[in-house]
Every structure is written in C-alpha cells, then in structure tokens.
C-alpha cells in the first residue's frame, strides 16, 4: 500500500471521527451532568444548521452566522428545560419519551417552514495534497474544531465557578440549595449549553452536511451510542469512544464499503457494552 494513500485514509478517518465528536459533545454534556438523554439532540443540531443557513441567506458572513445559531439553540433549549425537562428529573423513561415527541414536533415544523430540500452554502474551496491524492480542507479543519470544542467544554466544566455549581446542583441538589446555589437556574443553563453545542455542531457542519429536516438522524444514533458506551465519565469518555468507534468505522469504509463501516461501528459498540455494561469509564477515577 502506498504511504501517500495510507496517510490520506488516516487523515480522512480522523476527520470523520472528529465530525462525530463535534455532534456528540452537546449530548454528552446534558447526559453527563444532568442524567438526561435528550432524544431531540439531532433536531437541535438541525435547528442550528437552519439558523446558520438563514443568517447567511440574509447576508451575514458564515463565521458570524455560527454564533447566531448557538444563541438561538440555547434560547430554545432553555425554554424546553423550563417547560418540559424540569418536571421530569429522575424519570429517565419519561424524559426520553418527552424529548422523542419534541423531536417529531421540531422535524414537522422544519418540513412545514423549509420543505424537505434546502440549498447548501457550499464548502470552502481549499485543500491539501499528499502525493497523488488530495483532500478537501474544510473537513480536515474539523479536527482542530473538535479539539478546541472539547478543550473549551472541559475547561468550562472543570475550571469555572459555573462548572462547580453545575456539578453540585446535579450530584448534591439539597446541599447545593442549602449553600445558595440556585439549582433550577443552573440546570436551565446546563441544558441550554448542551443545546447550544448541538446548534454549533449543526452550523459548523453546514458546508459538509446540508440543512434538511432529517439531517440530525445521520448523527444522533451514533452520538447516543458513543455516550452510552462512554459511561459515567461522559465528556472524556465520549471523546474516546467517538474517536475510536468513528475512526474505526471510517477506516473500514475506506477499504471496504460504507455498509461495512457501519457494521463495524455497531458490532464494536455491542462488544464494548458486553465487556463494559456500565460503560468504559465506569472504573475511572476522573469524573468528567
């Protein structure tokens, strides 16, 4: 096998794994801190994509459309937490059912407002060449975006006062309330941040994955499985599983077919859950 081809395949696989990680981090934050499985995560990703697309169609540069998408999805997420999620803490099945219903509502609203097909914004035209092979530059840029996104969220949750309050509000709500932490407000902010991260993912991936009502379906199943396999240390565990499972599936798809790549992803997921029923991070000492 040519070294140039191998390098190209490896870079492409890391890029694909990074895209999965970008789509997963918001779900990992909500599940890891709040114990809430947000089945509408893919629809928040879709909302972020449509918000960025609409902003660019109104003449806003793409770089500025991304923060607009984040703000919009955070505001919607905060409303969802106040109106729905807040009443369902500790009721995992009910929360999953409620967010599943919410996902269908968001999907149908997107179909009614935007239709089933919408134009994309086009991928920035730059790339790299390795010998006789070339790769589009924007998907490779997602490697750096995923790393920065992970570092930002990790720092926010472990190095800030908000992060301390967020973990206290979930782990010890009575004690947190006794020392003056407004658990309800902190929980709203945490859910909003998770939704904002999903909106960021939808916006930043817009040149790669065009905005459609069903675009979230392409990510939410694999993102959900990555978080479940990760276990209790949701953030760093999800980073490891997204890179490992996503990269392995992409490598397989490069040498065989995309169907084989998906098969490897789901078989590896099943094997890891059989070996580690509580997730790969169940025995880790680090809790974030």
ZABATOR-360353 format. One record per residue: residue number from 1; residue in one letter; x, y, z of N, C-alpha, C in turn. Coordinates in nm, 2 decimals. Example, Ala and Ser with C-alpha at 12.3 -4.5 7.8 and 13.67 -1.06 7.14 Angstrom:
 num residu   n.xx   n.yy   n.zz  ca.xx  ca.yy  ca.zz   c.xx   c.yy   c.zz
   1      A   1.32  -0.57   0.78   1.23  -0.45   0.78   1.32  -0.33   0.78
   2      S   1.28  -0.22   0.71   1.37  -0.11   0.71   1.29   0.00   0.79
This chain:
 num residu   n.xx   n.yy   n.zz  ca.xx  ca.yy  ca.zz   c.xx   c.yy   c.zz
   1      X   0.08  -0.12   0.00   0.00   0.00   0.00   0.09   0.12   0.00
   2      X   0.05   0.22  -0.08   0.13   0.34  -0.09   0.12   0.42   0.04
   3      X   0.24   0.48   0.09   0.23   0.56   0.21   0.14   0.68   0.19
   4      X   0.14   0.74   0.07   0.06   0.86   0.05  -0.09   0.83   0.06
   5      X  -0.13   0.71   0.01  -0.27   0.67   0.02  -0.31   0.64   0.16
   6      X  -0.21   0.57   0.23  -0.24   0.54   0.37  -0.26   0.67   0.46
   7      X  -0.17   0.77   0.43  -0.18   0.89   0.51  -0.31   0.96   0.48
   8      X  -0.35   0.96   0.35  -0.48   1.02   0.31  -0.60   0.95   0.38
   9      X  -0.60   0.82   0.39  -0.70   0.75   0.45  -0.71   0.77   0.60
  10      X  -0.59   0.78   0.66  -0.58   0.81   0.81  -0.64   0.95   0.84
  11      X  -0.60   1.05   0.76  -0.64   1.18   0.78  -0.79   1.19   0.76
  12      X  -0.84   1.12   0.66  -0.99   1.13   0.64  -1.06   1.06   0.75
  13      X  -1.01   0.95   0.80  -1.07   0.88   0.91  -1.08   0.96   1.04
  14      X  -0.97   1.03   1.07  -0.96   1.12   1.19  -1.06   1.23   1.17
  15      X  -1.07   1.29   1.05  -1.17   1.39   1.02  -1.31   1.34   1.04
  16      X  -1.34   1.22   1.00  -1.48   1.17   1.01  -1.51   1.15   1.16
  17      X  -1.41   1.10   1.24  -1.43   1.08   1.38  -1.45   1.21   1.45
  18      X  -1.38   1.31   1.41  -1.39   1.45   1.47  -1.53   1.50   1.44
  19      X  -1.58   1.48   1.33  -1.72   1.53   1.30  -1.82   1.46   1.39
  20      X  -1.80   1.33   1.41  -1.89   1.26   1.51  -1.87   1.32   1.65
  21      X  -1.75   1.35   1.69  -1.73   1.41   1.82  -1.79   1.54   1.83
  22      X  -1.78   1.63   1.73  -1.85   1.76   1.73  -2.00   1.74   1.76
  23      X  -2.06   1.64   1.69  -2.20   1.62   1.70  -2.24   1.56   1.83
  24      X  -2.14   1.50   1.91  -2.17   1.42   2.03  -2.16   1.50   2.15
  25      X  -2.07   1.61   2.15  -2.03   1.67   2.28  -2.15   1.73   2.35
  26      X  -2.24   1.80   2.28  -2.36   1.85   2.35  -2.44   1.75   2.42
  27      X  -2.46   1.63   2.35  -2.54   1.52   2.42  -2.46   1.47   2.54
  28      X  -2.33   1.46   2.53  -2.25   1.42   2.64  -2.26   1.51   2.76
  29      X  -2.27   1.64   2.74  -2.28   1.74   2.85  -2.41   1.72   2.92
  30      X  -2.52   1.71   2.84  -2.65   1.70   2.91  -2.67   1.57   2.98
  31      X  -2.62   1.46   2.92  -2.63   1.33   2.99  -2.53   1.32   3.10
  32      X  -2.41   1.37   3.09  -2.31   1.35   3.19  -2.34   1.44   3.32
  33      X  -2.39   1.56   3.30  -2.42   1.65   3.41  -2.56   1.63   3.47
  34      X  -2.65   1.60   3.38  -2.79   1.61   3.42  -2.86   1.47   3.42
  35      X  -2.80   1.37   3.36  -2.86   1.24   3.36  -2.98   1.24   3.27
  36      X  -2.99   1.33   3.17  -3.10   1.34   3.08  -3.05   1.29   2.94
  37      X  -3.12   1.20   2.89  -3.10   1.15   2.75  -3.19   1.23   2.66
  38      X  -3.13   1.33   2.58  -3.21   1.42   2.50  -3.22   1.36   2.36
  39      X  -3.33   1.29   2.33  -3.36   1.23   2.20  -3.39   1.34   2.10
  40      X  -3.40   1.46   2.13  -3.42   1.57   2.04  -3.29   1.64   2.00
  41      X  -3.18   1.57   2.04  -3.05   1.63   2.02  -3.02   1.65   1.87
  42      X  -3.06   1.56   1.79  -3.04   1.57   1.64  -3.12   1.69   1.58
  43      X  -3.24   1.72   1.64  -3.32   1.83   1.59  -3.26   1.96   1.64
  44      X  -3.20   1.97   1.75  -3.13   2.09   1.79  -3.01   2.11   1.70
  45      X  -2.94   2.01   1.66  -2.84   2.02   1.55  -2.90   2.07   1.42
  46      X  -3.01   2.02   1.39  -3.08   2.07   1.27  -3.12   2.22   1.28
  47      X  -3.17   2.26   1.40  -3.21   2.40   1.42  -3.09   2.49   1.40
  48      X  -2.97   2.45   1.45  -2.85   2.52   1.44  -2.81   2.54   1.29
  49      X  -2.83   2.43   1.22  -2.79   2.44   1.07  -2.89   2.53   1.00
  50      X  -3.02   2.52   1.03  -3.11   2.61   0.96  -3.09   2.76   1.00
  51      X  -3.06   2.78   1.13  -3.04   2.92   1.18  -2.92   2.98   1.11
  52      X  -2.81   2.90   1.09  -2.69   2.95   1.02  -2.72   2.97   0.88
  53      X  -2.79   2.88   0.81  -2.83   2.89   0.67  -2.91   3.02   0.65
  54      X  -3.01   3.04   0.73  -3.10   3.16   0.72  -3.02   3.29   0.74
  55      X  -2.93   3.29   0.84  -2.84   3.40   0.86  -2.76   3.44   0.74
  56      X  -2.70   3.33   0.68  -2.61   3.36   0.56  -2.70   3.40   0.44
  57      X  -2.82   3.35   0.43  -2.91   3.40   0.32  -2.95   3.54   0.34
  58      X  -2.95   3.59   0.46  -2.98   3.73   0.49  -2.85   3.82   0.48
  59      X  -2.74   3.76   0.43  -2.62   3.84   0.41  -2.52   3.84   0.51
  60      X  -2.54   3.76   0.62  -2.44   3.76   0.73  -2.33   3.66   0.69
  61      X  -2.20   3.70   0.72  -2.09   3.61   0.69  -2.11   3.48   0.77
  62      X  -2.06   3.37   0.71  -2.08   3.24   0.77  -2.02   3.23   0.91
  63      X  -1.90   3.30   0.93  -1.83   3.30   1.06  -1.92   3.36   1.16
  64      X  -2.00   3.46   1.13  -2.09   3.53   1.22  -2.22   3.46   1.24
  65      X  -2.26   3.38   1.14  -2.38   3.30   1.14  -2.37   3.19   1.25
  66      X  -2.25   3.14   1.27  -2.24   3.03   1.37  -2.28   3.08   1.51
  67      X  -2.22   3.19   1.56  -2.27   3.23   1.70  -2.42   3.26   1.70
  68      X  -2.47   3.31   1.59  -2.62   3.33   1.59  -2.69   3.20   1.61
  69      X  -2.65   3.10   1.54  -2.71   2.97   1.56  -2.70   2.92   1.70
  70      X  -2.58   2.94   1.76  -2.56   2.90   1.90  -2.66   2.97   2.00
  71      X  -2.67   3.10   1.98  -2.76   3.17   2.07  -2.91   3.13   2.05
  72      X  -2.95   3.11   1.93  -3.09   3.06   1.90  -3.12   2.93   1.96
  73      X  -3.02   2.83   1.95  -3.05   2.70   2.00  -3.04   2.70   2.16
  74      X  -2.96   2.78   2.21  -2.95   2.80   2.36  -3.08   2.85   2.41
  75      X  -3.14   2.95   2.35  -3.27   3.01   2.39  -3.38   2.90   2.38
  76      X  -3.38   2.83   2.27  -3.49   2.73   2.26  -3.46   2.62   2.36
  77      X  -3.34   2.58   2.39  -3.31   2.48   2.49  -3.35   2.52   2.63
  78      X  -3.33   2.65   2.66  -3.36   2.70   2.79  -3.52   2.69   2.81
  79      X  -3.59   2.73   2.70  -3.74   2.72   2.71  -3.78   2.57   2.73
  80      X  -3.72   2.48   2.66  -3.75   2.34   2.67  -3.73   2.29   2.81
  81      X  -3.62   2.33   2.87  -3.59   2.28   3.01  -3.69   2.34   3.10
  82      X  -3.73   2.46   3.09  -3.82   2.52   3.19  -3.96   2.46   3.17
  83      X  -4.00   2.44   3.05  -4.14   2.40   3.02  -4.16   2.25   3.03
  84      X  -4.05   2.17   3.00  -4.07   2.02   2.99  -3.97   1.95   3.09
  85      X  -3.84   1.97   3.06  -3.74   1.88   3.13  -3.75   1.90   3.28
  86      X  -3.77   2.02   3.33  -3.76   2.05   3.47  -3.86   1.96   3.55
  87      X  -3.97   1.93   3.49  -4.08   1.85   3.55  -4.05   1.70   3.55
  88      X  -3.94   1.66   3.49  -3.92   1.51   3.46  -3.78   1.46   3.52
  89      X  -3.71   1.54   3.60  -3.59   1.49   3.65  -3.61   1.37   3.73
  90      X  -3.52   1.27   3.72  -3.53   1.15   3.79  -3.62   1.05   3.72
  91      X  -3.68   1.08   3.61  -3.78   0.99   3.54  -3.72   0.97   3.40
  92      X  -3.62   0.89   3.39  -3.55   0.87   3.27  -3.63   0.84   3.15
  93      X  -3.72   0.74   3.17  -3.81   0.70   3.06  -3.90   0.81   3.01
  94      X  -3.96   0.88   3.11  -4.05   0.99   3.07  -3.97   1.10   3.00
  95      X  -3.85   1.13   3.04  -3.77   1.23   2.97  -3.74   1.19   2.83
  96      X  -3.70   1.06   2.81  -3.68   1.01   2.67  -3.80   1.02   2.59
  97      X  -3.92   0.99   2.65  -4.04   0.99   2.57  -4.08   1.14   2.53
  98      X  -4.06   1.23   2.63  -4.09   1.37   2.60  -4.00   1.43   2.50
  99      X  -3.87   1.40   2.50  -3.78   1.46   2.41  -3.79   1.39   2.27
 100      X  -3.84   1.26   2.27  -3.87   1.20   2.14  -3.99   1.27   2.07
 101      X  -4.09   1.29   2.15  -4.20   1.37   2.10  -4.16   1.51   2.05
 102      X  -4.08   1.57   2.13  -4.03   1.70   2.09  -3.95   1.70   1.96
 103      X  -3.88   1.59   1.94  -3.80   1.58   1.81  -3.89   1.57   1.69
 104      X  -4.00   1.50   1.71  -4.10   1.49   1.60  -4.17   1.62   1.57
 105      X  -4.19   1.70   1.67  -4.25   1.83   1.65  -4.16   1.92   1.58
 106      X  -4.03   1.92   1.62  -3.93   2.01   1.55  -3.91   1.96   1.41
 107      X  -3.91   1.83   1.38  -3.90   1.78   1.25  -4.01   1.83   1.16
 108      X  -4.14   1.81   1.21  -4.25   1.85   1.13  -4.25   2.00   1.10
 109      X  -4.21   2.08   1.20  -4.21   2.23   1.19  -4.10   2.26   1.08
 110      X  -3.99   2.19   1.08  -3.89   2.22   0.98  -3.94   2.19   0.84
 111      X  -4.01   2.08   0.83  -4.07   2.04   0.70  -4.17   2.15   0.65
 112      X  -4.26   2.20   0.74  -4.36   2.30   0.71  -4.29   2.43   0.67
 113      X  -4.18   2.47   0.74  -4.12   2.60   0.72  -4.03   2.60   0.60
 114      X  -3.94   2.50   0.60  -3.83   2.50   0.50  -3.85   2.40   0.38
 115      X  -3.95   2.30   0.40  -3.96   2.20   0.30  -3.86   2.09   0.33
 116      X  -3.86   1.99   0.24  -3.77   1.87   0.26  -3.64   1.89   0.20
 117      X  -3.62   1.98   0.11  -3.49   2.00   0.05  -3.46   2.15   0.05
 118      X  -3.34   2.18   0.10  -3.29   2.32   0.11  -3.15   2.33   0.05
 119      X  -3.12   2.45  -0.01  -2.99   2.46  -0.07  -2.88   2.47   0.04
 120      X  -2.76   2.42   0.01  -2.65   2.43   0.10  -2.58   2.56   0.08
 121      X  -2.47   2.58   0.15  -2.39   2.71   0.13  -2.26   2.68   0.06
 122      X  -2.23   2.56   0.02  -2.11   2.53  -0.05  -1.99   2.52   0.05
 123      X  -1.90   2.42   0.02  -1.79   2.40   0.10  -1.67   2.50   0.06
 124      X  -1.61   2.56   0.16  -1.49   2.65   0.12  -1.39   2.57   0.04
 125      X  -1.34   2.63  -0.07  -1.26   2.57  -0.17  -1.11   2.58  -0.13
 126      X  -1.07   2.50  -0.04  -0.92   2.48  -0.01  -0.90   2.34   0.03
 127      X  -0.77   2.30   0.01  -0.74   2.16   0.04  -0.60   2.13   0.06
 128      X  -0.56   2.01   0.08  -0.42   1.97   0.09  -0.39   1.86  -0.01
 129      X  -0.27   1.85  -0.05  -0.23   1.74  -0.15  -0.12   1.65  -0.08
 130      X  -0.14   1.52  -0.09  -0.04   1.43  -0.04  -0.01   1.34  -0.15
 131      X   0.11   1.36  -0.22   0.15   1.29  -0.33   0.05   1.30  -0.45
 132      X  -0.01   1.19  -0.49  -0.11   1.20  -0.60  -0.25   1.22  -0.55
 133      X  -0.27   1.23  -0.42  -0.40   1.24  -0.36  -0.43   1.37  -0.30
 134      X  -0.55   1.41  -0.30  -0.59   1.54  -0.25  -0.71   1.53  -0.15
 135      X  -0.72   1.61  -0.06  -0.83   1.61   0.04  -0.89   1.75   0.05
 136      X  -1.02   1.76   0.07  -1.08   1.89   0.09  -1.04   1.94   0.23
 137      X  -1.01   2.07   0.24  -0.96   2.12   0.36  -1.06   2.14   0.47
 138      X  -1.18   2.18   0.44  -1.28   2.21   0.54  -1.31   2.09   0.63
 139      X  -1.33   1.97   0.58  -1.35   1.85   0.67  -1.22   1.83   0.76
 140      X  -1.11   1.85   0.71  -0.98   1.84   0.79  -0.98   1.94   0.90
 141      X  -1.03   2.06   0.87  -1.04   2.17   0.97  -1.12   2.12   1.09
 142      X  -1.21   2.03   1.07  -1.30   1.98   1.18  -1.22   1.91   1.29
 143      X  -1.10   1.86   1.26  -1.01   1.80   1.36  -0.97   1.91   1.46
 144      X  -0.93   2.02   1.42  -0.90   2.13   1.51  -1.02   2.18   1.58
 145      X  -1.13   2.19   1.51  -1.26   2.24   1.57  -1.30   2.15   1.69
 146      X  -1.29   2.02   1.66  -1.33   1.92   1.77  -1.24   1.93   1.89
 147      X  -1.11   1.95   1.86  -1.01   1.96   1.97  -1.04   2.09   2.06
 148      X  -1.06   2.20   1.99  -1.09   2.32   2.06  -1.22   2.32   2.13
 149      X  -1.32   2.26   2.07  -1.45   2.25   2.13  -1.45   2.16   2.26
 150      X  -1.37   2.05   2.25  -1.36   1.96   2.37  -1.28   2.04   2.48
 151      X  -1.17   2.11   2.44  -1.10   2.18   2.54  -1.18   2.29   2.61
 152      X  -1.26   2.36   2.53  -1.35   2.47   2.58  -1.45   2.41   2.68
 153      X  -1.52   2.30   2.64  -1.62   2.25   2.73  -1.55   2.19   2.86
 154      X  -1.44   2.12   2.84  -1.37   2.07   2.96  -1.33   2.18   3.06
 155      X  -1.28   2.29   3.00  -1.24   2.40   3.09  -1.36   2.46   3.15
 156      X  -1.47   2.48   3.08  -1.59   2.54   3.13  -1.64   2.46   3.25
 157      X  -1.64   2.33   3.24  -1.70   2.25   3.34  -1.61   2.22   3.46
 158      X  -1.48   2.23   3.44  -1.38   2.20   3.55  -1.30   2.31   3.60
 159      X  -1.30   2.43   3.54  -1.22   2.54   3.58  -1.29   2.67   3.60
 160      X  -1.43   2.66   3.61  -1.51   2.78   3.63  -1.60   2.76   3.75
 161      X  -1.65   2.87   3.80  -1.75   2.86   3.91  -1.88   2.80   3.86
 162      X  -1.91   2.83   3.73  -2.04   2.77   3.68  -2.02   2.62   3.68
 163      X  -1.91   2.57   3.63  -1.89   2.42   3.63  -1.90   2.36   3.77
 164      X  -1.85   2.42   3.87  -1.86   2.37   4.00  -2.01   2.37   4.05
 165      X  -2.08   2.48   4.02  -2.22   2.48   4.06  -2.30   2.38   3.98
 166      X  -2.27   2.36   3.85  -2.35   2.27   3.77  -2.33   2.13   3.83
 167      X  -2.21   2.09   3.86  -2.19   1.95   3.91  -2.25   1.93   4.05
 168      X  -2.24   2.04   4.13  -2.30   2.03   4.27  -2.46   2.03   4.26
 169      X  -2.52   2.10   4.16  -2.66   2.11   4.15  -2.72   1.97   4.11
 170      X  -2.64   1.89   4.04  -2.69   1.76   3.99  -2.65   1.65   4.09
 171      X  -2.53   1.66   4.15  -2.48   1.55   4.23  -2.54   1.56   4.37
 172      X  -2.55   1.68   4.43  -2.60   1.70   4.56  -2.70   1.82   4.56
 173      X  -2.81   1.81   4.51  -2.90   1.92   4.49  -2.95   1.99   4.62
 174      X  -2.97   1.90   4.73  -3.01   1.96   4.86  -2.90   2.05   4.92
 175      X  -2.78   1.99   4.92  -2.67   2.07   4.98  -2.64   2.19   4.89
 176      X  -2.65   2.18   4.76  -2.63   2.29   4.67  -2.73   2.40   4.70
 177      X  -2.85   2.36   4.72  -2.96   2.46   4.76  -2.93   2.53   4.89
 178      X  -2.88   2.45   4.99  -2.85   2.50   5.12  -2.74   2.60   5.12
 179      X  -2.64   2.59   5.03  -2.53   2.69   5.03  -2.56   2.80   4.93
 180      X  -2.68   2.81   4.88  -2.71   2.92   4.80  -2.71   2.91   4.65
 181      X  -2.68   2.79   4.60  -2.68   2.76   4.46  -2.82   2.74   4.41
 182      X  -2.86   2.82   4.31  -3.00   2.81   4.26  -3.00   2.70   4.15
 183      X  -3.03   2.58   4.20  -3.02   2.46   4.12  -3.10   2.47   3.99
 184      X  -3.22   2.53   4.00  -3.31   2.54   3.88  -3.25   2.62   3.77
 185      X  -3.19   2.73   3.81  -3.12   2.82   3.71  -3.00   2.76   3.65
 186      X  -2.92   2.69   3.74  -2.80   2.62   3.69  -2.84   2.51   3.59
 187      X  -2.94   2.43   3.62  -2.99   2.32   3.53  -3.04   2.38   3.40
 188      X  -3.11   2.49   3.40  -3.15   2.55   3.28  -3.03   2.59   3.19
 189      X  -2.93   2.65   3.26  -2.81   2.69   3.18  -2.74   2.57   3.13
 190      X  -2.73   2.46   3.20  -2.66   2.34   3.16  -2.73   2.28   3.03
 191      X  -2.86   2.27   3.04  -2.94   2.22   2.93  -2.92   2.31   2.81
 192      X  -2.93   2.44   2.83  -2.91   2.54   2.72  -2.78   2.53   2.66
 193      X  -2.67   2.51   2.74  -2.54   2.49   2.68  -2.53   2.37   2.60
 194      X  -2.59   2.26   2.65  -2.59   2.13   2.57  -2.66   2.15   2.43
 195      X  -2.77   2.22   2.43  -2.84   2.25   2.31  -2.76   2.35   2.22
 196      X  -2.69   2.44   2.28  -2.61   2.54   2.21  -2.49   2.47   2.14
 197      X  -2.44   2.37   2.21  -2.33   2.29   2.15  -2.38   2.21   2.03
 198      X  -2.51   2.16   2.04  -2.57   2.09   1.92  -2.59   2.19   1.81
 199      X  -2.64   2.31   1.84  -2.65   2.41   1.74  -2.52   2.45   1.67
 200      X  -2.42   2.46   1.75  -2.28   2.49   1.70  -2.24   2.38   1.60
 201      X  -2.27   2.26   1.64  -2.23   2.14   1.55  -2.31   2.15   1.42
 202      X  -2.44   2.18   1.43  -2.52   2.19   1.30  -2.47   2.30   1.21
 203      X  -2.43   2.42   1.28  -2.39   2.53   1.20  -2.25   2.51   1.14
 204      X  -2.16   2.46   1.22  -2.02   2.44   1.17  -2.01   2.33   1.06
 205      X  -2.10   2.23   1.07  -2.10   2.12   0.98  -2.19   2.15   0.85
 206      X  -2.25   2.27   0.85  -2.34   2.30   0.74  -2.27   2.29   0.60
 207      X  -2.15   2.33   0.58  -2.09   2.31   0.45  -2.07   2.17   0.41
 208      X  -2.06   2.08   0.51  -2.04   1.94   0.48  -2.17   1.86   0.47
 209      X  -2.26   1.89   0.56  -2.39   1.83   0.57  -2.50   1.93   0.55
 210      X  -2.56   1.94   0.43  -2.66   2.04   0.40  -2.78   2.04   0.50
 211      X  -2.84   2.15   0.53  -2.95   2.15   0.62  -3.08   2.09   0.56
 212      X  -3.13   1.99   0.63  -3.25   1.92   0.59  -3.32   1.89   0.72
 213      X  -3.45   1.87   0.72  -3.52   1.83   0.84  -3.47   1.70   0.90
 214      X  -3.42   1.61   0.82  -3.37   1.48   0.87  -3.22   1.47   0.89
 215      X  -3.15   1.58   0.89  -3.00   1.58   0.90  -2.96   1.53   1.03
 216      X  -3.03   1.55   1.14  -2.99   1.51   1.27  -2.99   1.35   1.28
 217      X  -3.07   1.29   1.20  -3.08   1.14   1.21  -2.94   1.08   1.18
 218      X  -2.87   1.15   1.09  -2.74   1.09   1.05  -2.64   1.09   1.17
 219      X  -2.66   1.16   1.27  -2.57   1.17   1.38  -2.62   1.12   1.51
 220      X  -2.75   1.13   1.54  -2.80   1.11   1.67  -2.78   0.97   1.72
 221      X  -2.80   0.87   1.63  -2.79   0.73   1.67  -2.65   0.70   1.72
 222      X  -2.55   0.74   1.63  -2.41   0.71   1.67  -2.37   0.79   1.79
 223      X  -2.41   0.92   1.79  -2.38   1.00   1.91  -2.43   0.94   2.04
 224      X  -2.56   0.90   2.03  -2.62   0.83   2.15  -2.54   0.71   2.19
 225      X  -2.50   0.63   2.10  -2.43   0.50   2.13  -2.29   0.54   2.19
 226      X  -2.23   0.64   2.13  -2.10   0.68   2.18  -2.11   0.72   2.33
 227      X  -2.21   0.80   2.36  -2.23   0.84   2.50  -2.26   0.73   2.59
 228      X  -2.34   0.63   2.55  -2.38   0.52   2.63  -2.25   0.43   2.65
 229      X  -2.17   0.41   2.55  -2.05   0.33   2.57  -1.95   0.40   2.66
 230      X  -1.95   0.53   2.65  -1.86   0.61   2.73  -1.88   0.59   2.88
 231      X  -2.01   0.58   2.92  -2.03   0.56   3.06  -2.04   0.69   3.15
 232      X  -2.01   0.68   3.28  -2.03   0.79   3.37  -1.94   0.91   3.34
 233      X  -1.82   0.89   3.30  -1.73   1.00   3.27  -1.76   1.04   3.12
 234      X  -1.87   1.12   3.11  -1.93   1.14   2.98  -1.85   1.22   2.88
 235      X  -1.78   1.32   2.93  -1.71   1.41   2.84  -1.59   1.34   2.78
 236      X  -1.49   1.31   2.86  -1.37   1.24   2.81  -1.40   1.10   2.76
 237      X  -1.49   1.03   2.82  -1.53   0.90   2.77  -1.59   0.91   2.63
 238      X  -1.68   1.01   2.61  -1.74   1.02   2.48  -1.64   1.06   2.37
 239      X  -1.54   1.14   2.41  -1.43   1.18   2.32  -1.36   1.06   2.27
 240      X  -1.33   0.97   2.37  -1.25   0.85   2.33  -1.34   0.75   2.25
 241      X  -1.46   0.73   2.28  -1.55   0.64   2.20  -1.58   0.70   2.07
 242      X  -1.60   0.83   2.06  -1.63   0.89   1.93  -1.52   0.88   1.83
 243      X  -1.40   0.90   1.88  -1.28   0.89   1.80  -1.25   0.75   1.76
 244      X  -1.26   0.66   1.86  -1.23   0.52   1.84  -1.33   0.45   1.75
 245      X  -1.46   0.46   1.78  -1.56   0.40   1.70  -1.58   0.47   1.57
 246      X  -1.58   0.60   1.57  -1.59   0.67   1.44  -1.48   0.65   1.35
 247      X  -1.36   0.66   1.41  -1.24   0.64   1.32  -1.23   0.50   1.27
 248      X  -1.26   0.40   1.35  -1.26   0.26   1.30  -1.36   0.24   1.19
 249      X  -1.48   0.29   1.21  -1.58   0.28   1.10  -1.54   0.34   0.97
 250      X  -1.48   0.46   0.99  -1.43   0.53   0.87  -1.32   0.46   0.80
 251      X  -1.23   0.40   0.87  -1.12   0.32   0.81  -1.17   0.20   0.74
 252      X  -1.27   0.13   0.80  -1.33   0.02   0.74  -1.40   0.06   0.61
 253      X  -1.47   0.17   0.61  -1.54   0.22   0.49  -1.45   0.26   0.38
 254      X  -1.33   0.31   0.42  -1.23   0.34   0.31  -1.18   0.22   0.24
 255      X  -1.16   0.11   0.31  -1.10  -0.01   0.25  -1.21  -0.10   0.19
 256      X  -1.33  -0.10   0.25  -1.44  -0.19   0.21  -1.56  -0.10   0.15
 257      X  -1.66  -0.09   0.23  -1.78  -0.01   0.19  -1.84   0.06   0.31
 258      X  -1.92   0.16   0.28  -1.98   0.23   0.39  -2.07   0.14   0.48
 259      X  -2.13   0.04   0.42  -2.21  -0.05   0.49  -2.13  -0.13   0.59
 260      X  -2.01  -0.17   0.54  -1.92  -0.24   0.63  -1.87  -0.15   0.74
 261      X  -1.85  -0.03   0.71  -1.81   0.07   0.82  -1.91   0.08   0.92
 262      X  -2.04   0.09   0.88  -2.15   0.10   0.98  -2.16  -0.03   1.06
 263      X  -2.14  -0.14   0.99  -2.14  -0.27   1.06  -2.03  -0.28   1.17
 264      X  -1.92  -0.23   1.14  -1.81  -0.23   1.24  -1.84  -0.15   1.35
 265      X  -1.90  -0.03   1.33  -1.94   0.06   1.44  -2.03  -0.01   1.53
 266      X  -2.14  -0.07   1.48  -2.24  -0.12   1.57  -2.19  -0.25   1.64
 267      X  -2.11  -0.33   1.57  -2.06  -0.46   1.63  -1.96  -0.42   1.74
 268      X  -1.88  -0.32   1.71  -1.78  -0.28   1.82  -1.86  -0.22   1.94
 269      X  -1.96  -0.14   1.91  -2.05  -0.09   2.02  -2.11  -0.20   2.10
 270      X  -2.16  -0.30   2.04  -2.22  -0.41   2.11  -2.12  -0.49   2.19
 271      X  -2.00  -0.51   2.14  -1.89  -0.58   2.21  -1.85  -0.50   2.33
 272      X  -1.83  -0.37   2.32  -1.79  -0.29   2.43  -1.89  -0.29   2.54
 273      X  -2.02  -0.28   2.50  -2.13  -0.28   2.60  -2.13  -0.42   2.67
 274      X  -2.10  -0.53   2.60  -2.10  -0.66   2.66  -1.98  -0.67   2.76
 275      X  -1.87  -0.61   2.72  -1.75  -0.62   2.81  -1.76  -0.52   2.93
 276      X  -1.82  -0.40   2.90  -1.83  -0.29   3.00  -1.98  -0.25   3.01
 277      X  -2.06  -0.32   3.08  -2.20  -0.29   3.08  -2.23  -0.15   3.13
 278      X  -2.15  -0.10   3.22  -2.17   0.04   3.27  -2.09   0.14   3.20
 279      X  -2.03   0.10   3.09  -1.95   0.20   3.01  -1.80   0.18   3.04
 280      X  -1.72   0.22   2.94  -1.58   0.20   2.95  -1.52   0.28   3.06
 281      X  -1.59   0.39   3.11  -1.53   0.48   3.21  -1.58   0.45   3.35
 282      X  -1.65   0.34   3.37  -1.71   0.31   3.50  -1.61   0.30   3.61
 283      X  -1.49   0.25   3.58  -1.39   0.24   3.68  -1.29   0.35   3.69
 284      X  -1.31   0.45   3.60  -1.21   0.56   3.60  -1.23   0.65   3.73
 285      X  -1.12   0.70   3.78  -1.12   0.79   3.90  -1.17   0.93   3.86
 286      X  -1.13   0.98   3.74  -1.17   1.11   3.70  -1.32   1.11   3.66
 287      X  -1.39   1.21   3.70  -1.53   1.21   3.69  -1.59   1.31   3.59
 288      X  -1.51   1.35   3.50  -1.56   1.45   3.40  -1.50   1.42   3.26
